[in-house]
Amino acid sequence: MLKLNNYDFKFEKLFKKAPITIDIRLADMDNREAPLEEREDAAWILSYKYQDLAYAHYVLENYNEAKLYLKKAAPFAYLTGFDSELKGHSNEWTIQNKLNVALLFGDESIISKLREHADDFTISSVTKKAIFLYDHLLIKIGTGKELSTNEIESALTEAKSTKDKDVQQCIVPLVEAIKGLTIGDDLLWQSSIDKVIAWHADECKFGDYKEDKQGTMSLNALTMAKLGKDIHGWECKTDSLYLPLYLINE
């Protein structure tokens, strides 16, 4: 079993109850006569229950099952983040989970629908403009939209001037990774992923990810690794349990 942080999955209870919850909520989603609020709740619960199972299986080193459940989570991550009826409240941090799961594990129909949101991307609230600008870059590059030099440099300038540890240690290198992808600089891309993983590992030991199931893997870094592979054929060389590169291999 992998030791990644202090989150207690309570495996026996999760594996017993999650399938029951999923079956009930799938029925709610299929019921077009169900109240909108009920379907919103169902989409949210399905997204996170599938992710719970994925992270739990990853910790248990059941890698095929982890990938399977992340693929199952992808449609509901899209719905809760971007669907006009079913999306819930998301700030500049929480939208990243939905966006990364959809980009990493969604099929082409999901990517196509995400692409429609790329130019008018909005969220419910923003506390750090730098993080929102990164999110905007992420949805565009992740769906194959062209990024301008000005967009990237503006996001980078905003991030570097933001007096916040998480922005400096996580968002700045993520924007730099995107810059590396757009200008074909694999060294900048690779070093940026290394920095994001170092921040993530530190957060799992001492910070917000210490008791958070999402701390089991860095989806932002994994998306950057996948984009490098898809766009340029680059192979990420970062060696970390928080970056399960097997998930982006077919």
N, C-alpha and C positions, 0 to 999 in steps of 0.2 A: 504494500500500500504506500502511495506517495505521501510524503509529509510536506504540504505546501503552505498551510496556515493553520489557524486554530478553529476553523469552522467545523461544527459537529453536524454531519449529515444525518445521523441517526438512520443508518442504512436500512435496517430491518423494517422500521416504520415507513420510510420513504418508499421502498420497493413494494410494500404491501398496499399502501394507501394511494400512491400516485396513479396507478393504472385505473383504479376505480374513479378517482376524480377526473381523470382524462376522459374516460368513457362518458361520464355525465356531462361534461362541458362540451365535448364534441357533439352530443345530441342537442345541446342548447344552441350551438352554432348552426346546426342543420335546420333548426326550427325557425323558419322565417316569420312565424307569428309571435315569437318570443319578444318581449319588450326590448328596446334598444339597450337599455342599461344592463339587462341580463346578458345580452350578447357581448357587450363591451367587457363585462366582468369575465365572461367565458374566454374571450380572446386573450385577455391579460393573463389569466390563470394558466391557460394552455401554453402560452409562450414561456412562462417561468417554470411550470412543472416539467416541461420537456427539457429545459435548461438544467433544472435541478438534477434530473436523471442523468443528463450528459456529464455534468461536473462530477457527480457521485461515481459514475462508471470510470471517469478518467482517473480519479483518485484511487480507485480499485484496480487501475491498469487494465480495464476492459475497453481497449481503445476503439474497437469496431462499434461497440454499443454507444460510446461517447459521440462518435461521428454521426451515427444513425439518429440519435435524439436531437443533435444540433440541427440536422437537416429537417427533422419534424418541427423544430421550433421556428424555423425561418419564416414560413408563411404567417405565423401569428406575431412574430416580431415586426414584420412589415405592417400588419393590420393595426397593431397597437401604437405604432409610431407614425403611420402615414395615411391610413385609410380615412376618407373624409367622414365616415360615420363612426368608426370604431376606435379611432386613435384617442389616447388618453393624454393626461398632462405630462409633458416632458420638458425638462430644462436642458441646458447645453451639455451637462454631463450624462444624464440618464438616457438621452436620445442615442448616445454612442453605442450602448448595448444593442438596441434595436437595429441600428444602422449596420453595425459590424456583423451581427448574426445574419441579417438579410443579405449583405454583400458576400459574406464568406460561404454561406450554405444555401442561399436561395437559388432557384432555377432561373432560366432566362426570362420567364414571364415576370418574376419578381423584380429582377434587375431592370427590365423594361419599364415596369410601373414606377420604380424608384427614379429612373431617369426623367420621368415626367415632372418630378418634384425638384429636380436639381437647380433650376433657375429661380424658383420662387420658394426656396426652402425656408420654413419658419418653424419656431417652436413656441411653447406656451410662455416661457420666461427665460430671461438671460441675466446672469449676475456678472459674468466675465465675458466681455466682447471677444477676447482672444480665443476662447474656447469655441464660441459660436462660429467665428471665422474659420477655425479648423474644421468644424463639422461641415461647413459649407464646401470647403475644399474636398473633404472626404467623400461626400455624396457625389460630387461632380467627377472626380477622378475614378471613383469606384464604379461609376456607371458609364464610363467612356466619354464623358463630356470634356471638351477642351478647356484647359486652364490657361489664363493669361499670366505673364510675368508679373504684372501689376497686382493681380489678385494674391499671388503667393507672397510677394514682397510686402504687401500691406498687412497680410496676416502675420508674417514673420516679425515685422516692426512692432505691431500691436502686442504680440506675445512677449517679445523681448523687453518691452517697456512695462509689462504688467508685474506689479510687485506681489507675486504670489508663488510660493514654493512649487506647487503642483503644476502651475503654468510653466515655470522656468524649467522644471525637470522632466515634464511629460509632454506638454503641448508644444513647446519650442522644438524639441527633437522630432515630434510627429510632423510638424509643418516642414522641417528640414528634410525629413524623409520624402515628403511629397515633392519638395523642390528637387531632390536627387532623382526622383522618378521622372520628372518632367524634363530635366536637362541631361539625363543619361549619366549621372554621376553615381556609380554603384558604391563608391567608398563613402560618400555622404549618406546614402540610403542605409548602408550596413551599419555605420557608426551610430546613426540616429536610432535604429532599432535596438542596438546594444544599450543606449542610454535609457530608452523607454523601459526595457526589461530591468535595468538596474533600479530605476525608480519603482517599478511594480514590485520587485522583490523586497525592497525596503518597506513599502507600504504593507506588504503581507507580514512582515516581522514586527513593525512598530506603528503602522498607520491605519488608515480606513479599511484596508483589505484584511486586517488581522483576523477578523471574525466574519468575513463576508464570503459567501460561496463563489461570487464572481472573481474573487482573488485567485482562484485555481488556475486561471490562464489569462494572459493579456490579449484580448481580442483586437485591440487597436494595433498592437505590434504584429499580430498574426495577419491582419488585413494588409499591413504594409508589406509583409513578406510575400503574401499571395499576389499583390499587385506587381511587385518586382518580378516574380516568376511569370505572371501572365503577360506583362507588357514587354519585358526585356529578356526573359529567360534566365534571370538571375536566381541563384540559389543562396538563400540566407544561411549564414554560417554561425549565427548565434546559438549557443548551446545552453539551453535553460529548460527546466521542467515547466516554466510558465509560458513557454512558446512551443506547443506541440505541433511541430512542422508536418508531421504525418497527416494532420487533418487537411492540409491543402494539397496533398498528393492524391491522385486518382487511384 
